[in-house]
Amino acid sequence: MDTFTTVLSVFSTVCAIVFGYIAFVRNRDKDKESNVKHDATVLTEIGYIKANTDEIKAEQKEQRKKICLWQNTRRRLRYI
């Protein structure tokens, strides 16, 4: 009976170690996947912000041209 208890204890210990390692590997892989998804989301948002910034710069440049034309026209009309 003593031998059976010892064998059962050793078997239980080995199973606990194996299941613990399997759980560790599974969670590590899920953490990696989660980090990759987060990084992809951040990069997508950065790209969106950059695109909008470029669009704003283009609109601003166009507005400057219109303002310069308007000012030049106003100056010419003043001297008539």
Biopython code that builds the backbone (N, CA, C, O; Angstrom):
import numpy as np
from Bio.PDB.StructureBuilder import StructureBuilder

atoms = [
    (1, "MET", "N", (0.823, -1.191, 0.000)),
    (1, "MET", "CA", (0.000, 0.000, 0.000)),
    (1, "MET", "C", (0.869, 1.257, 0.000)),
    (1, "MET", "O", (0.521, 2.267, -0.612)),
    (2, "ASP", "N", (1.977, 1.181, 0.679)),
    (2, "ASP", "CA", (2.898, 2.312, 0.737)),
    (2, "ASP", "C", (3.474, 2.609, -0.645)),
    (2, "ASP", "O", (3.659, 3.773, -1.002)),
    (3, "THR", "N", (3.751, 1.590, -1.404)),
    (3, "THR", "CA", (4.323, 1.754, -2.734)),
    (3, "THR", "C", (3.308, 2.418, -3.662)),
    (3, "THR", "O", (3.655, 3.292, -4.456)),
    (4, "PHE", "N", (2.067, 1.997, -3.554)),
    (4, "PHE", "CA", (1.011, 2.568, -4.375)),
    (4, "PHE", "C", (0.860, 4.066, -4.099)),
    (4, "PHE", "O", (0.724, 4.855, -5.035)),
    (5, "THR", "N", (0.882, 4.450, -2.869)),
    (5, "THR", "CA", (0.758, 5.857, -2.486)),
    (5, "THR", "C", (1.935, 6.666, -3.029)),
    (5, "THR", "O", (1.753, 7.784, -3.511)),
    (6, "THR", "N", (3.135, 6.104, -2.952)),
    (6, "THR", "CA", (4.319, 6.789, -3.449)),
    (6, "THR", "C", (4.242, 6.976, -4.965)),
    (6, "THR", "O", (4.523, 8.058, -5.482)),
    (7, "VAL", "N", (3.857, 5.902, -5.675)),
    (7, "VAL", "CA", (3.736, 5.979, -7.131)),
    (7, "VAL", "C", (2.656, 6.986, -7.527)),
    (7, "VAL", "O", (2.847, 7.765, -8.461)),
    (8, "LEU", "N", (1.541, 6.973, -6.831)),
    (8, "LEU", "CA", (0.454, 7.910, -7.105)),
    (8, "LEU", "C", (0.903, 9.357, -6.861)),
    (8, "LEU", "O", (0.552, 10.257, -7.623)),
    (9, "SER", "N", (1.664, 9.567, -5.815)),
    (9, "SER", "CA", (2.174, 10.907, -5.508)),
    (9, "SER", "C", (3.139, 11.401, -6.597)),
    (9, "SER", "O", (3.056, 12.548, -7.035)),
    (10, "VAL", "N", (4.037, 10.534, -7.017)),
    (10, "VAL", "CA", (4.991, 10.901, -8.067)),
    (10, "VAL", "C", (4.244, 11.187, -9.368)),
    (10, "VAL", "O", (4.542, 12.168, -10.049)),
    (11, "PHE", "N", (3.279, 10.342, -9.716)),
    (11, "PHE", "CA", (2.489, 10.526, -10.925)),
    (11, "PHE", "C", (1.714, 11.847, -10.873)),
    (11, "PHE", "O", (1.664, 12.584, -11.858)),
    (12, "SER", "N", (1.122, 12.133, -9.739)),
    (12, "SER", "CA", (0.375, 13.382, -9.574)),
    (12, "SER", "C", (1.283, 14.598, -9.707)),
    (12, "SER", "O", (0.906, 15.603, -10.309)),
    (13, "THR", "N", (2.474, 14.496, -9.143)),
    (13, "THR", "CA", (3.422, 15.604, -9.231)),
    (13, "THR", "C", (3.846, 15.845, -10.670)),
    (13, "THR", "O", (3.914, 16.990, -11.116)),
    (14, "VAL", "N", (4.132, 14.768, -11.403)),
    (14, "VAL", "CA", (4.543, 14.894, -12.805)),
    (14, "VAL", "C", (3.400, 15.485, -13.631)),
    (14, "VAL", "O", (3.625, 16.356, -14.471)),
    (15, "CYS", "N", (2.186, 15.016, -13.394)),
    (15, "CYS", "CA", (1.026, 15.555, -14.125)),
    (15, "CYS", "C", (0.843, 17.043, -13.834)),
    (15, "CYS", "O", (0.561, 17.821, -14.746)),
    (16, "ALA", "N", (0.997, 17.440, -12.589)),
    (16, "ALA", "CA", (0.853, 18.850, -12.220)),
    (16, "ALA", "C", (1.896, 19.702, -12.935)),
    (16, "ALA", "O", (1.585, 20.790, -13.418)),
    (17, "ILE", "N", (3.130, 19.212, -13.004)),
    (17, "ILE", "CA", (4.195, 19.954, -13.690)),
    (17, "ILE", "C", (3.890, 20.067, -15.179)),
    (17, "ILE", "O", (4.035, 21.142, -15.760)),
    (18, "VAL", "N", (3.468, 18.964, -15.805)),
    (18, "VAL", "CA", (3.167, 18.968, -17.243)),
    (18, "VAL", "C", (1.998, 19.905, -17.546)),
    (18, "VAL", "O", (2.081, 20.708, -18.476)),
    (19, "PHE", "N", (0.916, 19.817, -16.781)),
    (19, "PHE", "CA", (-0.247, 20.670, -17.017)),
    (19, "PHE", "C", (0.089, 22.141, -16.753)),
    (19, "PHE", "O", (-0.396, 23.023, -17.462)),
    (20, "GLY", "N", (0.897, 22.403, -15.762)),
    (20, "GLY", "CA", (1.334, 23.769, -15.488)),
    (20, "GLY", "C", (2.137, 24.341, -16.641)),
    (20, "GLY", "O", (1.939, 25.495, -17.023)),
    (21, "TYR", "N", (3.034, 23.552, -17.194)),
    (21, "TYR", "CA", (3.845, 23.996, -18.327)),
    (21, "TYR", "C", (2.973, 24.238, -19.555)),
    (21, "TYR", "O", (3.154, 25.225, -20.268)),
    (22, "ILE", "N", (2.029, 23.338, -19.798)),
    (22, "ILE", "CA", (1.122, 23.502, -20.943)),
    (22, "ILE", "C", (0.314, 24.792, -20.797)),
    (22, "ILE", "O", (0.150, 25.535, -21.765)),
    (23, "ALA", "N", (-0.187, 25.057, -19.597)),
    (23, "ALA", "CA", (-0.946, 26.289, -19.362)),
    (23, "ALA", "C", (-0.048, 27.518, -19.559)),
    (23, "ALA", "O", (-0.485, 28.526, -20.115)),
    (24, "PHE", "N", (1.187, 27.431, -19.108)),
    (24, "PHE", "CA", (2.132, 28.532, -19.270)),
    (24, "PHE", "C", (2.377, 28.831, -20.743)),
    (24, "PHE", "O", (2.362, 29.992, -21.152)),
    (25, "VAL", "N", (2.603, 27.789, -21.544)),
    (25, "VAL", "CA", (2.869, 27.970, -22.976)),
    (25, "VAL", "C", (1.641, 28.554, -23.667)),
    (25, "VAL", "O", (1.767, 29.454, -24.498)),
    (26, "ARG", "N", (0.468, 28.057, -23.333)),
    (26, "ARG", "CA", (-0.759, 28.550, -23.952)),
    (26, "ARG", "C", (-0.961, 30.038, -23.640)),
    (26, "ARG", "O", (-1.278, 30.821, -24.537)),
    (27, "ASN", "N", (-0.781, 30.426, -22.386)),
    (27, "ASN", "CA", (-0.963, 31.830, -22.016)),
    (27, "ASN", "C", (0.106, 32.721, -22.640)),
    (27, "ASN", "O", (-0.171, 33.863, -23.006)),
    (28, "ARG", "N", (1.315, 32.205, -22.760)),
    (28, "ARG", "CA", (2.387, 32.981, -23.390)),
    (28, "ARG", "C", (2.037, 33.267, -24.847)),
    (28, "ARG", "O", (2.244, 34.381, -25.329)),
    (29, "ASP", "N", (1.513, 32.277, -25.544)),
    (29, "ASP", "CA", (1.123, 32.462, -26.943)),
    (29, "ASP", "C", (-0.041, 33.442, -27.065)),
    (29, "ASP", "O", (-0.066, 34.262, -27.983)),
    (30, "LYS", "N", (-0.994, 33.365, -26.157)),
    (30, "LYS", "CA", (-2.118, 34.308, -26.181)),
    (30, "LYS", "C", (-1.636, 35.722, -25.900)),
    (30, "LYS", "O", (-2.134, 36.675, -26.501)),
    (31, "ASP", "N", (-0.679, 35.871, -24.999)),
    (31, "ASP", "CA", (-0.126, 37.196, -24.709)),
    (31, "ASP", "C", (0.571, 37.768, -25.936)),
    (31, "ASP", "O", (0.432, 38.954, -26.235)),
    (32, "LYS", "N", (1.318, 36.931, -26.647)),
    (32, "LYS", "CA", (1.988, 37.390, -27.864)),
    (32, "LYS", "C", (0.963, 37.844, -28.898)),
    (32, "LYS", "O", (1.121, 38.890, -29.528)),
    (33, "GLU", "N", (-0.089, 37.044, -29.063)),
    (33, "GLU", "CA", (-1.136, 37.371, -30.029)),
    (33, "GLU", "C", (-1.824, 38.687, -29.646)),
    (33, "GLU", "O", (-2.115, 39.522, -30.502)),
    (34, "SER", "N", (-2.071, 38.851, -28.371)),
    (34, "SER", "CA", (-2.700, 40.079, -27.886)),
    (34, "SER", "C", (-1.806, 41.284, -28.136)),
    (34, "SER", "O", (-2.285, 42.340, -28.549)),
    (35, "ASN", "N", (-0.505, 41.131, -27.888)),
    (35, "ASN", "CA", (0.430, 42.231, -28.121)),
    (35, "ASN", "C", (0.510, 42.591, -29.599)),
    (35, "ASN", "O", (0.600, 43.768, -29.948)),
    (36, "VAL", "N", (0.479, 41.588, -30.465)),
    (36, "VAL", "CA", (0.537, 41.842, -31.906)),
    (36, "VAL", "C", (-0.709, 42.590, -32.358)),
    (36, "VAL", "O", (-0.613, 43.520, -33.158)),
    (37, "LYS", "N", (-1.874, 42.197, -31.859)),
    (37, "LYS", "CA", (-3.113, 42.886, -32.219)),
    (37, "LYS", "C", (-3.069, 44.340, -31.740)),
    (37, "LYS", "O", (-3.481, 45.247, -32.464)),
    (38, "HIS", "N", (-2.576, 44.556, -30.540)),
    (38, "HIS", "CA", (-2.488, 45.913, -29.990)),
    (38, "HIS", "C", (-1.533, 46.757, -30.838)),
    (38, "HIS", "O", (-1.842, 47.902, -31.166)),
    (39, "ASP", "N", (-0.378, 46.197, -31.193)),
    (39, "ASP", "CA", (0.594, 46.930, -32.010)),
    (39, "ASP", "C", (0.007, 47.270, -33.376)),
    (39, "ASP", "O", (0.215, 48.372, -33.884)),
    (40, "ALA", "N", (-0.720, 46.335, -33.971)),
    (40, "ALA", "CA", (-1.324, 46.584, -35.277)),
    (40, "ALA", "C", (-2.363, 47.693, -35.182)),
    (40, "ALA", "O", (-2.456, 48.538, -36.072)),
    (41, "THR", "N", (-3.135, 47.693, -34.117)),
    (41, "THR", "CA", (-4.142, 48.736, -33.916)),
    (41, "THR", "C", (-3.482, 50.096, -33.778)),
    (41, "THR", "O", (-3.935, 51.076, -34.370)),
    (42, "VAL", "N", (-2.415, 50.158, -33.000)),
    (42, "VAL", "CA", (-1.703, 51.424, -32.802)),
    (42, "VAL", "C", (-1.123, 51.921, -34.122)),
    (42, "VAL", "O", (-1.231, 53.108, -34.432)),
    (43, "LEU", "N", (-0.512, 51.036, -34.901)),
    (43, "LEU", "CA", (0.058, 51.434, -36.181)),
    (43, "LEU", "C", (-1.023, 51.910, -37.157)),
    (43, "LEU", "O", (-0.796, 52.845, -37.925)),
    (44, "THR", "N", (-2.176, 51.279, -37.130)),
    (44, "THR", "CA", (-3.276, 51.700, -37.982)),
    (44, "THR", "C", (-3.743, 53.099, -37.596)),
    (44, "THR", "O", (-3.991, 53.940, -38.460)),
    (45, "GLU", "N", (-3.860, 53.342, -36.298)),
    (45, "GLU", "CA", (-4.290, 54.661, -35.831)),
    (45, "GLU", "C", (-3.257, 55.728, -36.179)),
    (45, "GLU", "O", (-3.625, 56.847, -36.540)),
    (46, "ILE", "N", (-1.981, 55.400, -36.077)),
    (46, "ILE", "CA", (-0.926, 56.349, -36.445)),
    (46, "ILE", "C", (-1.018, 56.673, -37.936)),
    (46, "ILE", "O", (-0.875, 57.830, -38.331)),
    (47, "GLY", "N", (-1.254, 55.661, -38.757)),
    (47, "GLY", "CA", (-1.413, 55.889, -40.191)),
    (47, "GLY", "C", (-2.605, 56.793, -40.487)),
    (47, "GLY", "O", (-2.528, 57.662, -41.356)),
    (48, "TYR", "N", (-3.696, 56.591, -39.773)),
    (48, "TYR", "CA", (-4.898, 57.416, -39.938)),
    (48, "TYR", "C", (-4.604, 58.863, -39.564)),
    (48, "TYR", "O", (-5.011, 59.785, -40.271)),
    (49, "ILE", "N", (-3.903, 59.063, -38.459)),
    (49, "ILE", "CA", (-3.550, 60.411, -38.015)),
    (49, "ILE", "C", (-2.639, 61.081, -39.036)),
    (49, "ILE", "O", (-2.818, 62.258, -39.350)),
    (50, "LYS", "N", (-1.667, 60.342, -39.554)),
    (50, "LYS", "CA", (-0.740, 60.898, -40.546)),
    (50, "LYS", "C", (-1.483, 61.299, -41.817)),
    (50, "LYS", "O", (-1.222, 62.363, -42.379)),
    (51, "ALA", "N", (-2.393, 60.464, -42.268)),
    (51, "ALA", "CA", (-3.158, 60.780, -43.472)),
    (51, "ALA", "C", (-3.979, 62.046, -43.272)),
    (51, "ALA", "O", (-4.036, 62.898, -44.159)),
    (52, "ASN", "N", (-4.612, 62.173, -42.113)),
    (52, "ASN", "CA", (-5.406, 63.370, -41.843)),
    (52, "ASN", "C", (-4.525, 64.607, -41.729)),
    (52, "ASN", "O", (-4.915, 65.686, -42.174)),
    (53, "THR", "N", (-3.359, 64.466, -41.147)),
    (53, "THR", "CA", (-2.432, 65.591, -41.035)),
    (53, "THR", "C", (-1.989, 66.048, -42.425)),
    (53, "THR", "O", (-1.923, 67.248, -42.691)),
    (54, "ASP", "N", (-1.693, 65.116, -43.294)),
    (54, "ASP", "CA", (-1.303, 65.457, -44.668)),
    (54, "ASP", "C", (-2.444, 66.181, -45.386)),
    (54, "ASP", "O", (-2.214, 67.132, -46.132)),
    (55, "GLU", "N", (-3.662, 65.724, -45.154)),
    (55, "GLU", "CA", (-4.825, 66.360, -45.772)),
    (55, "GLU", "C", (-4.996, 67.793, -45.255)),
    (55, "GLU", "O", (-5.288, 68.704, -46.029)),
    (56, "ILE", "N", (-4.816, 67.984, -43.974)),
    (56, "ILE", "CA", (-4.927, 69.324, -43.384)),
    (56, "ILE", "C", (-3.846, 70.244, -43.942)),
    (56, "ILE", "O", (-4.115, 71.408, -44.239)),
    (57, "LYS", "N", (-2.635, 69.733, -44.085)),
    (57, "LYS", "CA", (-1.552, 70.542, -44.653)),
    (57, "LYS", "C", (-1.877, 70.966, -46.079)),
    (57, "LYS", "O", (-1.627, 72.110, -46.458)),
    (58, "ALA", "N", (-2.431, 70.053, -46.873)),
    (58, "ALA", "CA", (-2.786, 70.376, -48.252)),
    (58, "ALA", "C", (-3.878, 71.447, -48.285)),
    (58, "ALA", "O", (-3.805, 72.376, -49.089)),
    (59, "GLU", "N", (-4.879, 71.328, -47.426)),
    (59, "GLU", "CA", (-5.946, 72.333, -47.361)),
    (59, "GLU", "C", (-5.388, 73.684, -46.925)),
    (59, "GLU", "O", (-5.790, 74.724, -47.446)),
    (60, "GLN", "N", (-4.477, 73.665, -45.984)),
    (60, "GLN", "CA", (-3.877, 74.896, -45.490)),
    (60, "GLN", "C", (-3.075, 75.590, -46.602)),
    (60, "GLN", "O", (-3.126, 76.813, -46.736)),
    (61, "LYS", "N", (-2.352, 74.819, -47.379)),
    (61, "LYS", "CA", (-1.578, 75.375, -48.491)),
    (61, "LYS", "C", (-2.511, 76.011, -49.522)),
    (61, "LYS", "O", (-2.226, 77.085, -50.053)),
    (62, "GLU", "N", (-3.621, 75.339, -49.796)),
    (62, "GLU", "CA", (-4.604, 75.858, -50.741)),
    (62, "GLU", "C", (-5.223, 77.154, -50.210)),
    (62, "GLU", "O", (-5.428, 78.098, -50.974)),
    (63, "GLN", "N", (-5.518, 77.204, -48.928)),
    (63, "GLN", "CA", (-6.079, 78.411, -48.319)),
    (63, "GLN", "C", (-5.087, 79.567, -48.395)),
    (63, "GLN", "O", (-5.483, 80.701, -48.664)),
    (64, "ARG", "N", (-3.811, 79.296, -48.163)),
    (64, "ARG", "CA", (-2.791, 80.346, -48.261)),
    (64, "ARG", "C", (-2.749, 80.942, -49.664)),
    (64, "ARG", "O", (-2.639, 82.157, -49.830)),
    (65, "LYS", "N", (-2.838, 80.075, -50.671)),
    (65, "LYS", "CA", (-2.842, 80.568, -52.052)),
    (65, "LYS", "C", (-4.039, 81.477, -52.298)),
    (65, "LYS", "O", (-3.904, 82.538, -52.909)),
    (66, "LYS", "N", (-5.208, 81.060, -51.823)),
    (66, "LYS", "CA", (-6.415, 81.865, -52.014)),
    (66, "LYS", "C", (-6.288, 83.208, -51.302)),
    (66, "LYS", "O", (-6.683, 84.239, -51.845)),
    (67, "ILE", "N", (-5.746, 83.199, -50.104)),
    (67, "ILE", "CA", (-5.581, 84.436, -49.344)),
    (67, "ILE", "C", (-4.600, 85.361, -50.049)),
    (67, "ILE", "O", (-4.845, 86.565, -50.134)),
    (68, "CYS", "N", (-3.510, 84.832, -50.549)),
    (68, "CYS", "CA", (-2.529, 85.649, -51.280)),
    (68, "CYS", "C", (-3.155, 86.259, -52.528)),
    (68, "CYS", "O", (-2.939, 87.436, -52.816)),
    (69, "LEU", "N", (-3.927, 85.472, -53.269)),
    (69, "LEU", "CA", (-4.604, 86.005, -54.460)),
    (69, "LEU", "C", (-5.580, 87.100, -54.072)),
    (69, "LEU", "O", (-5.648, 88.134, -54.736)),
    (70, "TRP", "N", (-6.326, 86.888, -53.019)),
    (70, "TRP", "CA", (-7.296, 87.873, -52.559)),
    (70, "TRP", "C", (-6.593, 89.162, -52.139)),
    (70, "TRP", "O", (-7.057, 90.253, -52.470)),
    (71, "GLN", "N", (-5.485, 89.048, -51.416)),
    (71, "GLN", "CA", (-4.744, 90.225, -50.979)),
    (71, "GLN", "C", (-4.160, 90.981, -52.171)),
    (71, "GLN", "O", (-4.201, 92.210, -52.210)),
    (72, "ASN", "N", (-3.627, 90.256, -53.126)),
    (72, "ASN", "CA", (-3.087, 90.908, -54.323)),
    (72, "ASN", "C", (-4.180, 91.636, -55.095)),
    (72, "ASN", "O", (-3.967, 92.754, -55.563)),
    (73, "THR", "N", (-5.331, 91.023, -55.230)),
    (73, "THR", "CA", (-6.456, 91.648, -55.918)),
    (73, "THR", "C", (-6.894, 92.897, -55.175)),
    (73, "THR", "O", (-7.172, 93.922, -55.798)),
    (74, "ARG", "N", (-6.959, 92.828, -53.871)),
    (74, "ARG", "CA", (-7.353, 93.962, -53.039)),
    (74, "ARG", "C", (-6.363, 95.118, -53.188)),
    (74, "ARG", "O", (-6.761, 96.280, -53.269)),
    (75, "ARG", "N", (-5.089, 94.793, -53.222)),
    (75, "ARG", "CA", (-4.062, 95.828, -53.393)),
    (75, "ARG", "C", (-4.198, 96.504, -54.759)),
    (75, "ARG", "O", (-4.075, 97.724, -54.869)),
    (76, "ARG", "N", (-4.447, 95.717, -55.781)),
    (76, "ARG", "CA", (-4.603, 96.286, -57.118)),
    (76, "ARG", "C", (-5.826, 97.191, -57.191)),
    (76, "ARG", "O", (-5.785, 98.260, -57.800)),
    (77, "LEU", "N", (-6.911, 96.753, -56.566)),
    (77, "LEU", "CA", (-8.131, 97.557, -56.597)),
    (77, "LEU", "C", (-7.972, 98.853, -55.811)),
    (77, "LEU", "O", (-8.612, 99.854, -56.136)),
    (78, "ARG", "N", (-7.157, 98.850, -54.814)),
    (78, "ARG", "CA", (-6.945, 100.030, -54.007)),
    (78, "ARG", "C", (-6.287, 101.137, -54.826)),
    (78, "ARG", "O", (-6.553, 102.316, -54.593)),
    (79, "TYR", "N", (-5.433, 100.774, -55.778)),
    (79, "TYR", "CA", (-4.701, 101.755, -56.565)),
    (79, "TYR", "C", (-5.465, 102.216, -57.814)),
    (79, "TYR", "O", (-4.972, 103.050, -58.573)),
    (80, "ILE", "N", (-6.637, 101.684, -58.016)),
    (80, "ILE", "CA", (-7.415, 102.097, -59.211)),
    (80, "ILE", "C", (-8.133, 103.394, -58.936)),
    (80, "ILE", "O", (-8.836, 103.907, -59.806)),
]
sb = StructureBuilder()
sb.init_structure("model")
sb.init_model(0)
sb.init_chain("A")
sb.init_seg("    ")
for serial, (resi, resn, name, xyz) in enumerate(atoms, 1):
    if name == "N":
        sb.init_residue(resn, " ", resi, " ")
    sb.init_atom(name, np.array(xyz, "f"), 0.0, 1.0, " ", f" {name:<3s}", serial, name[0])
structure = sb.get_structure()
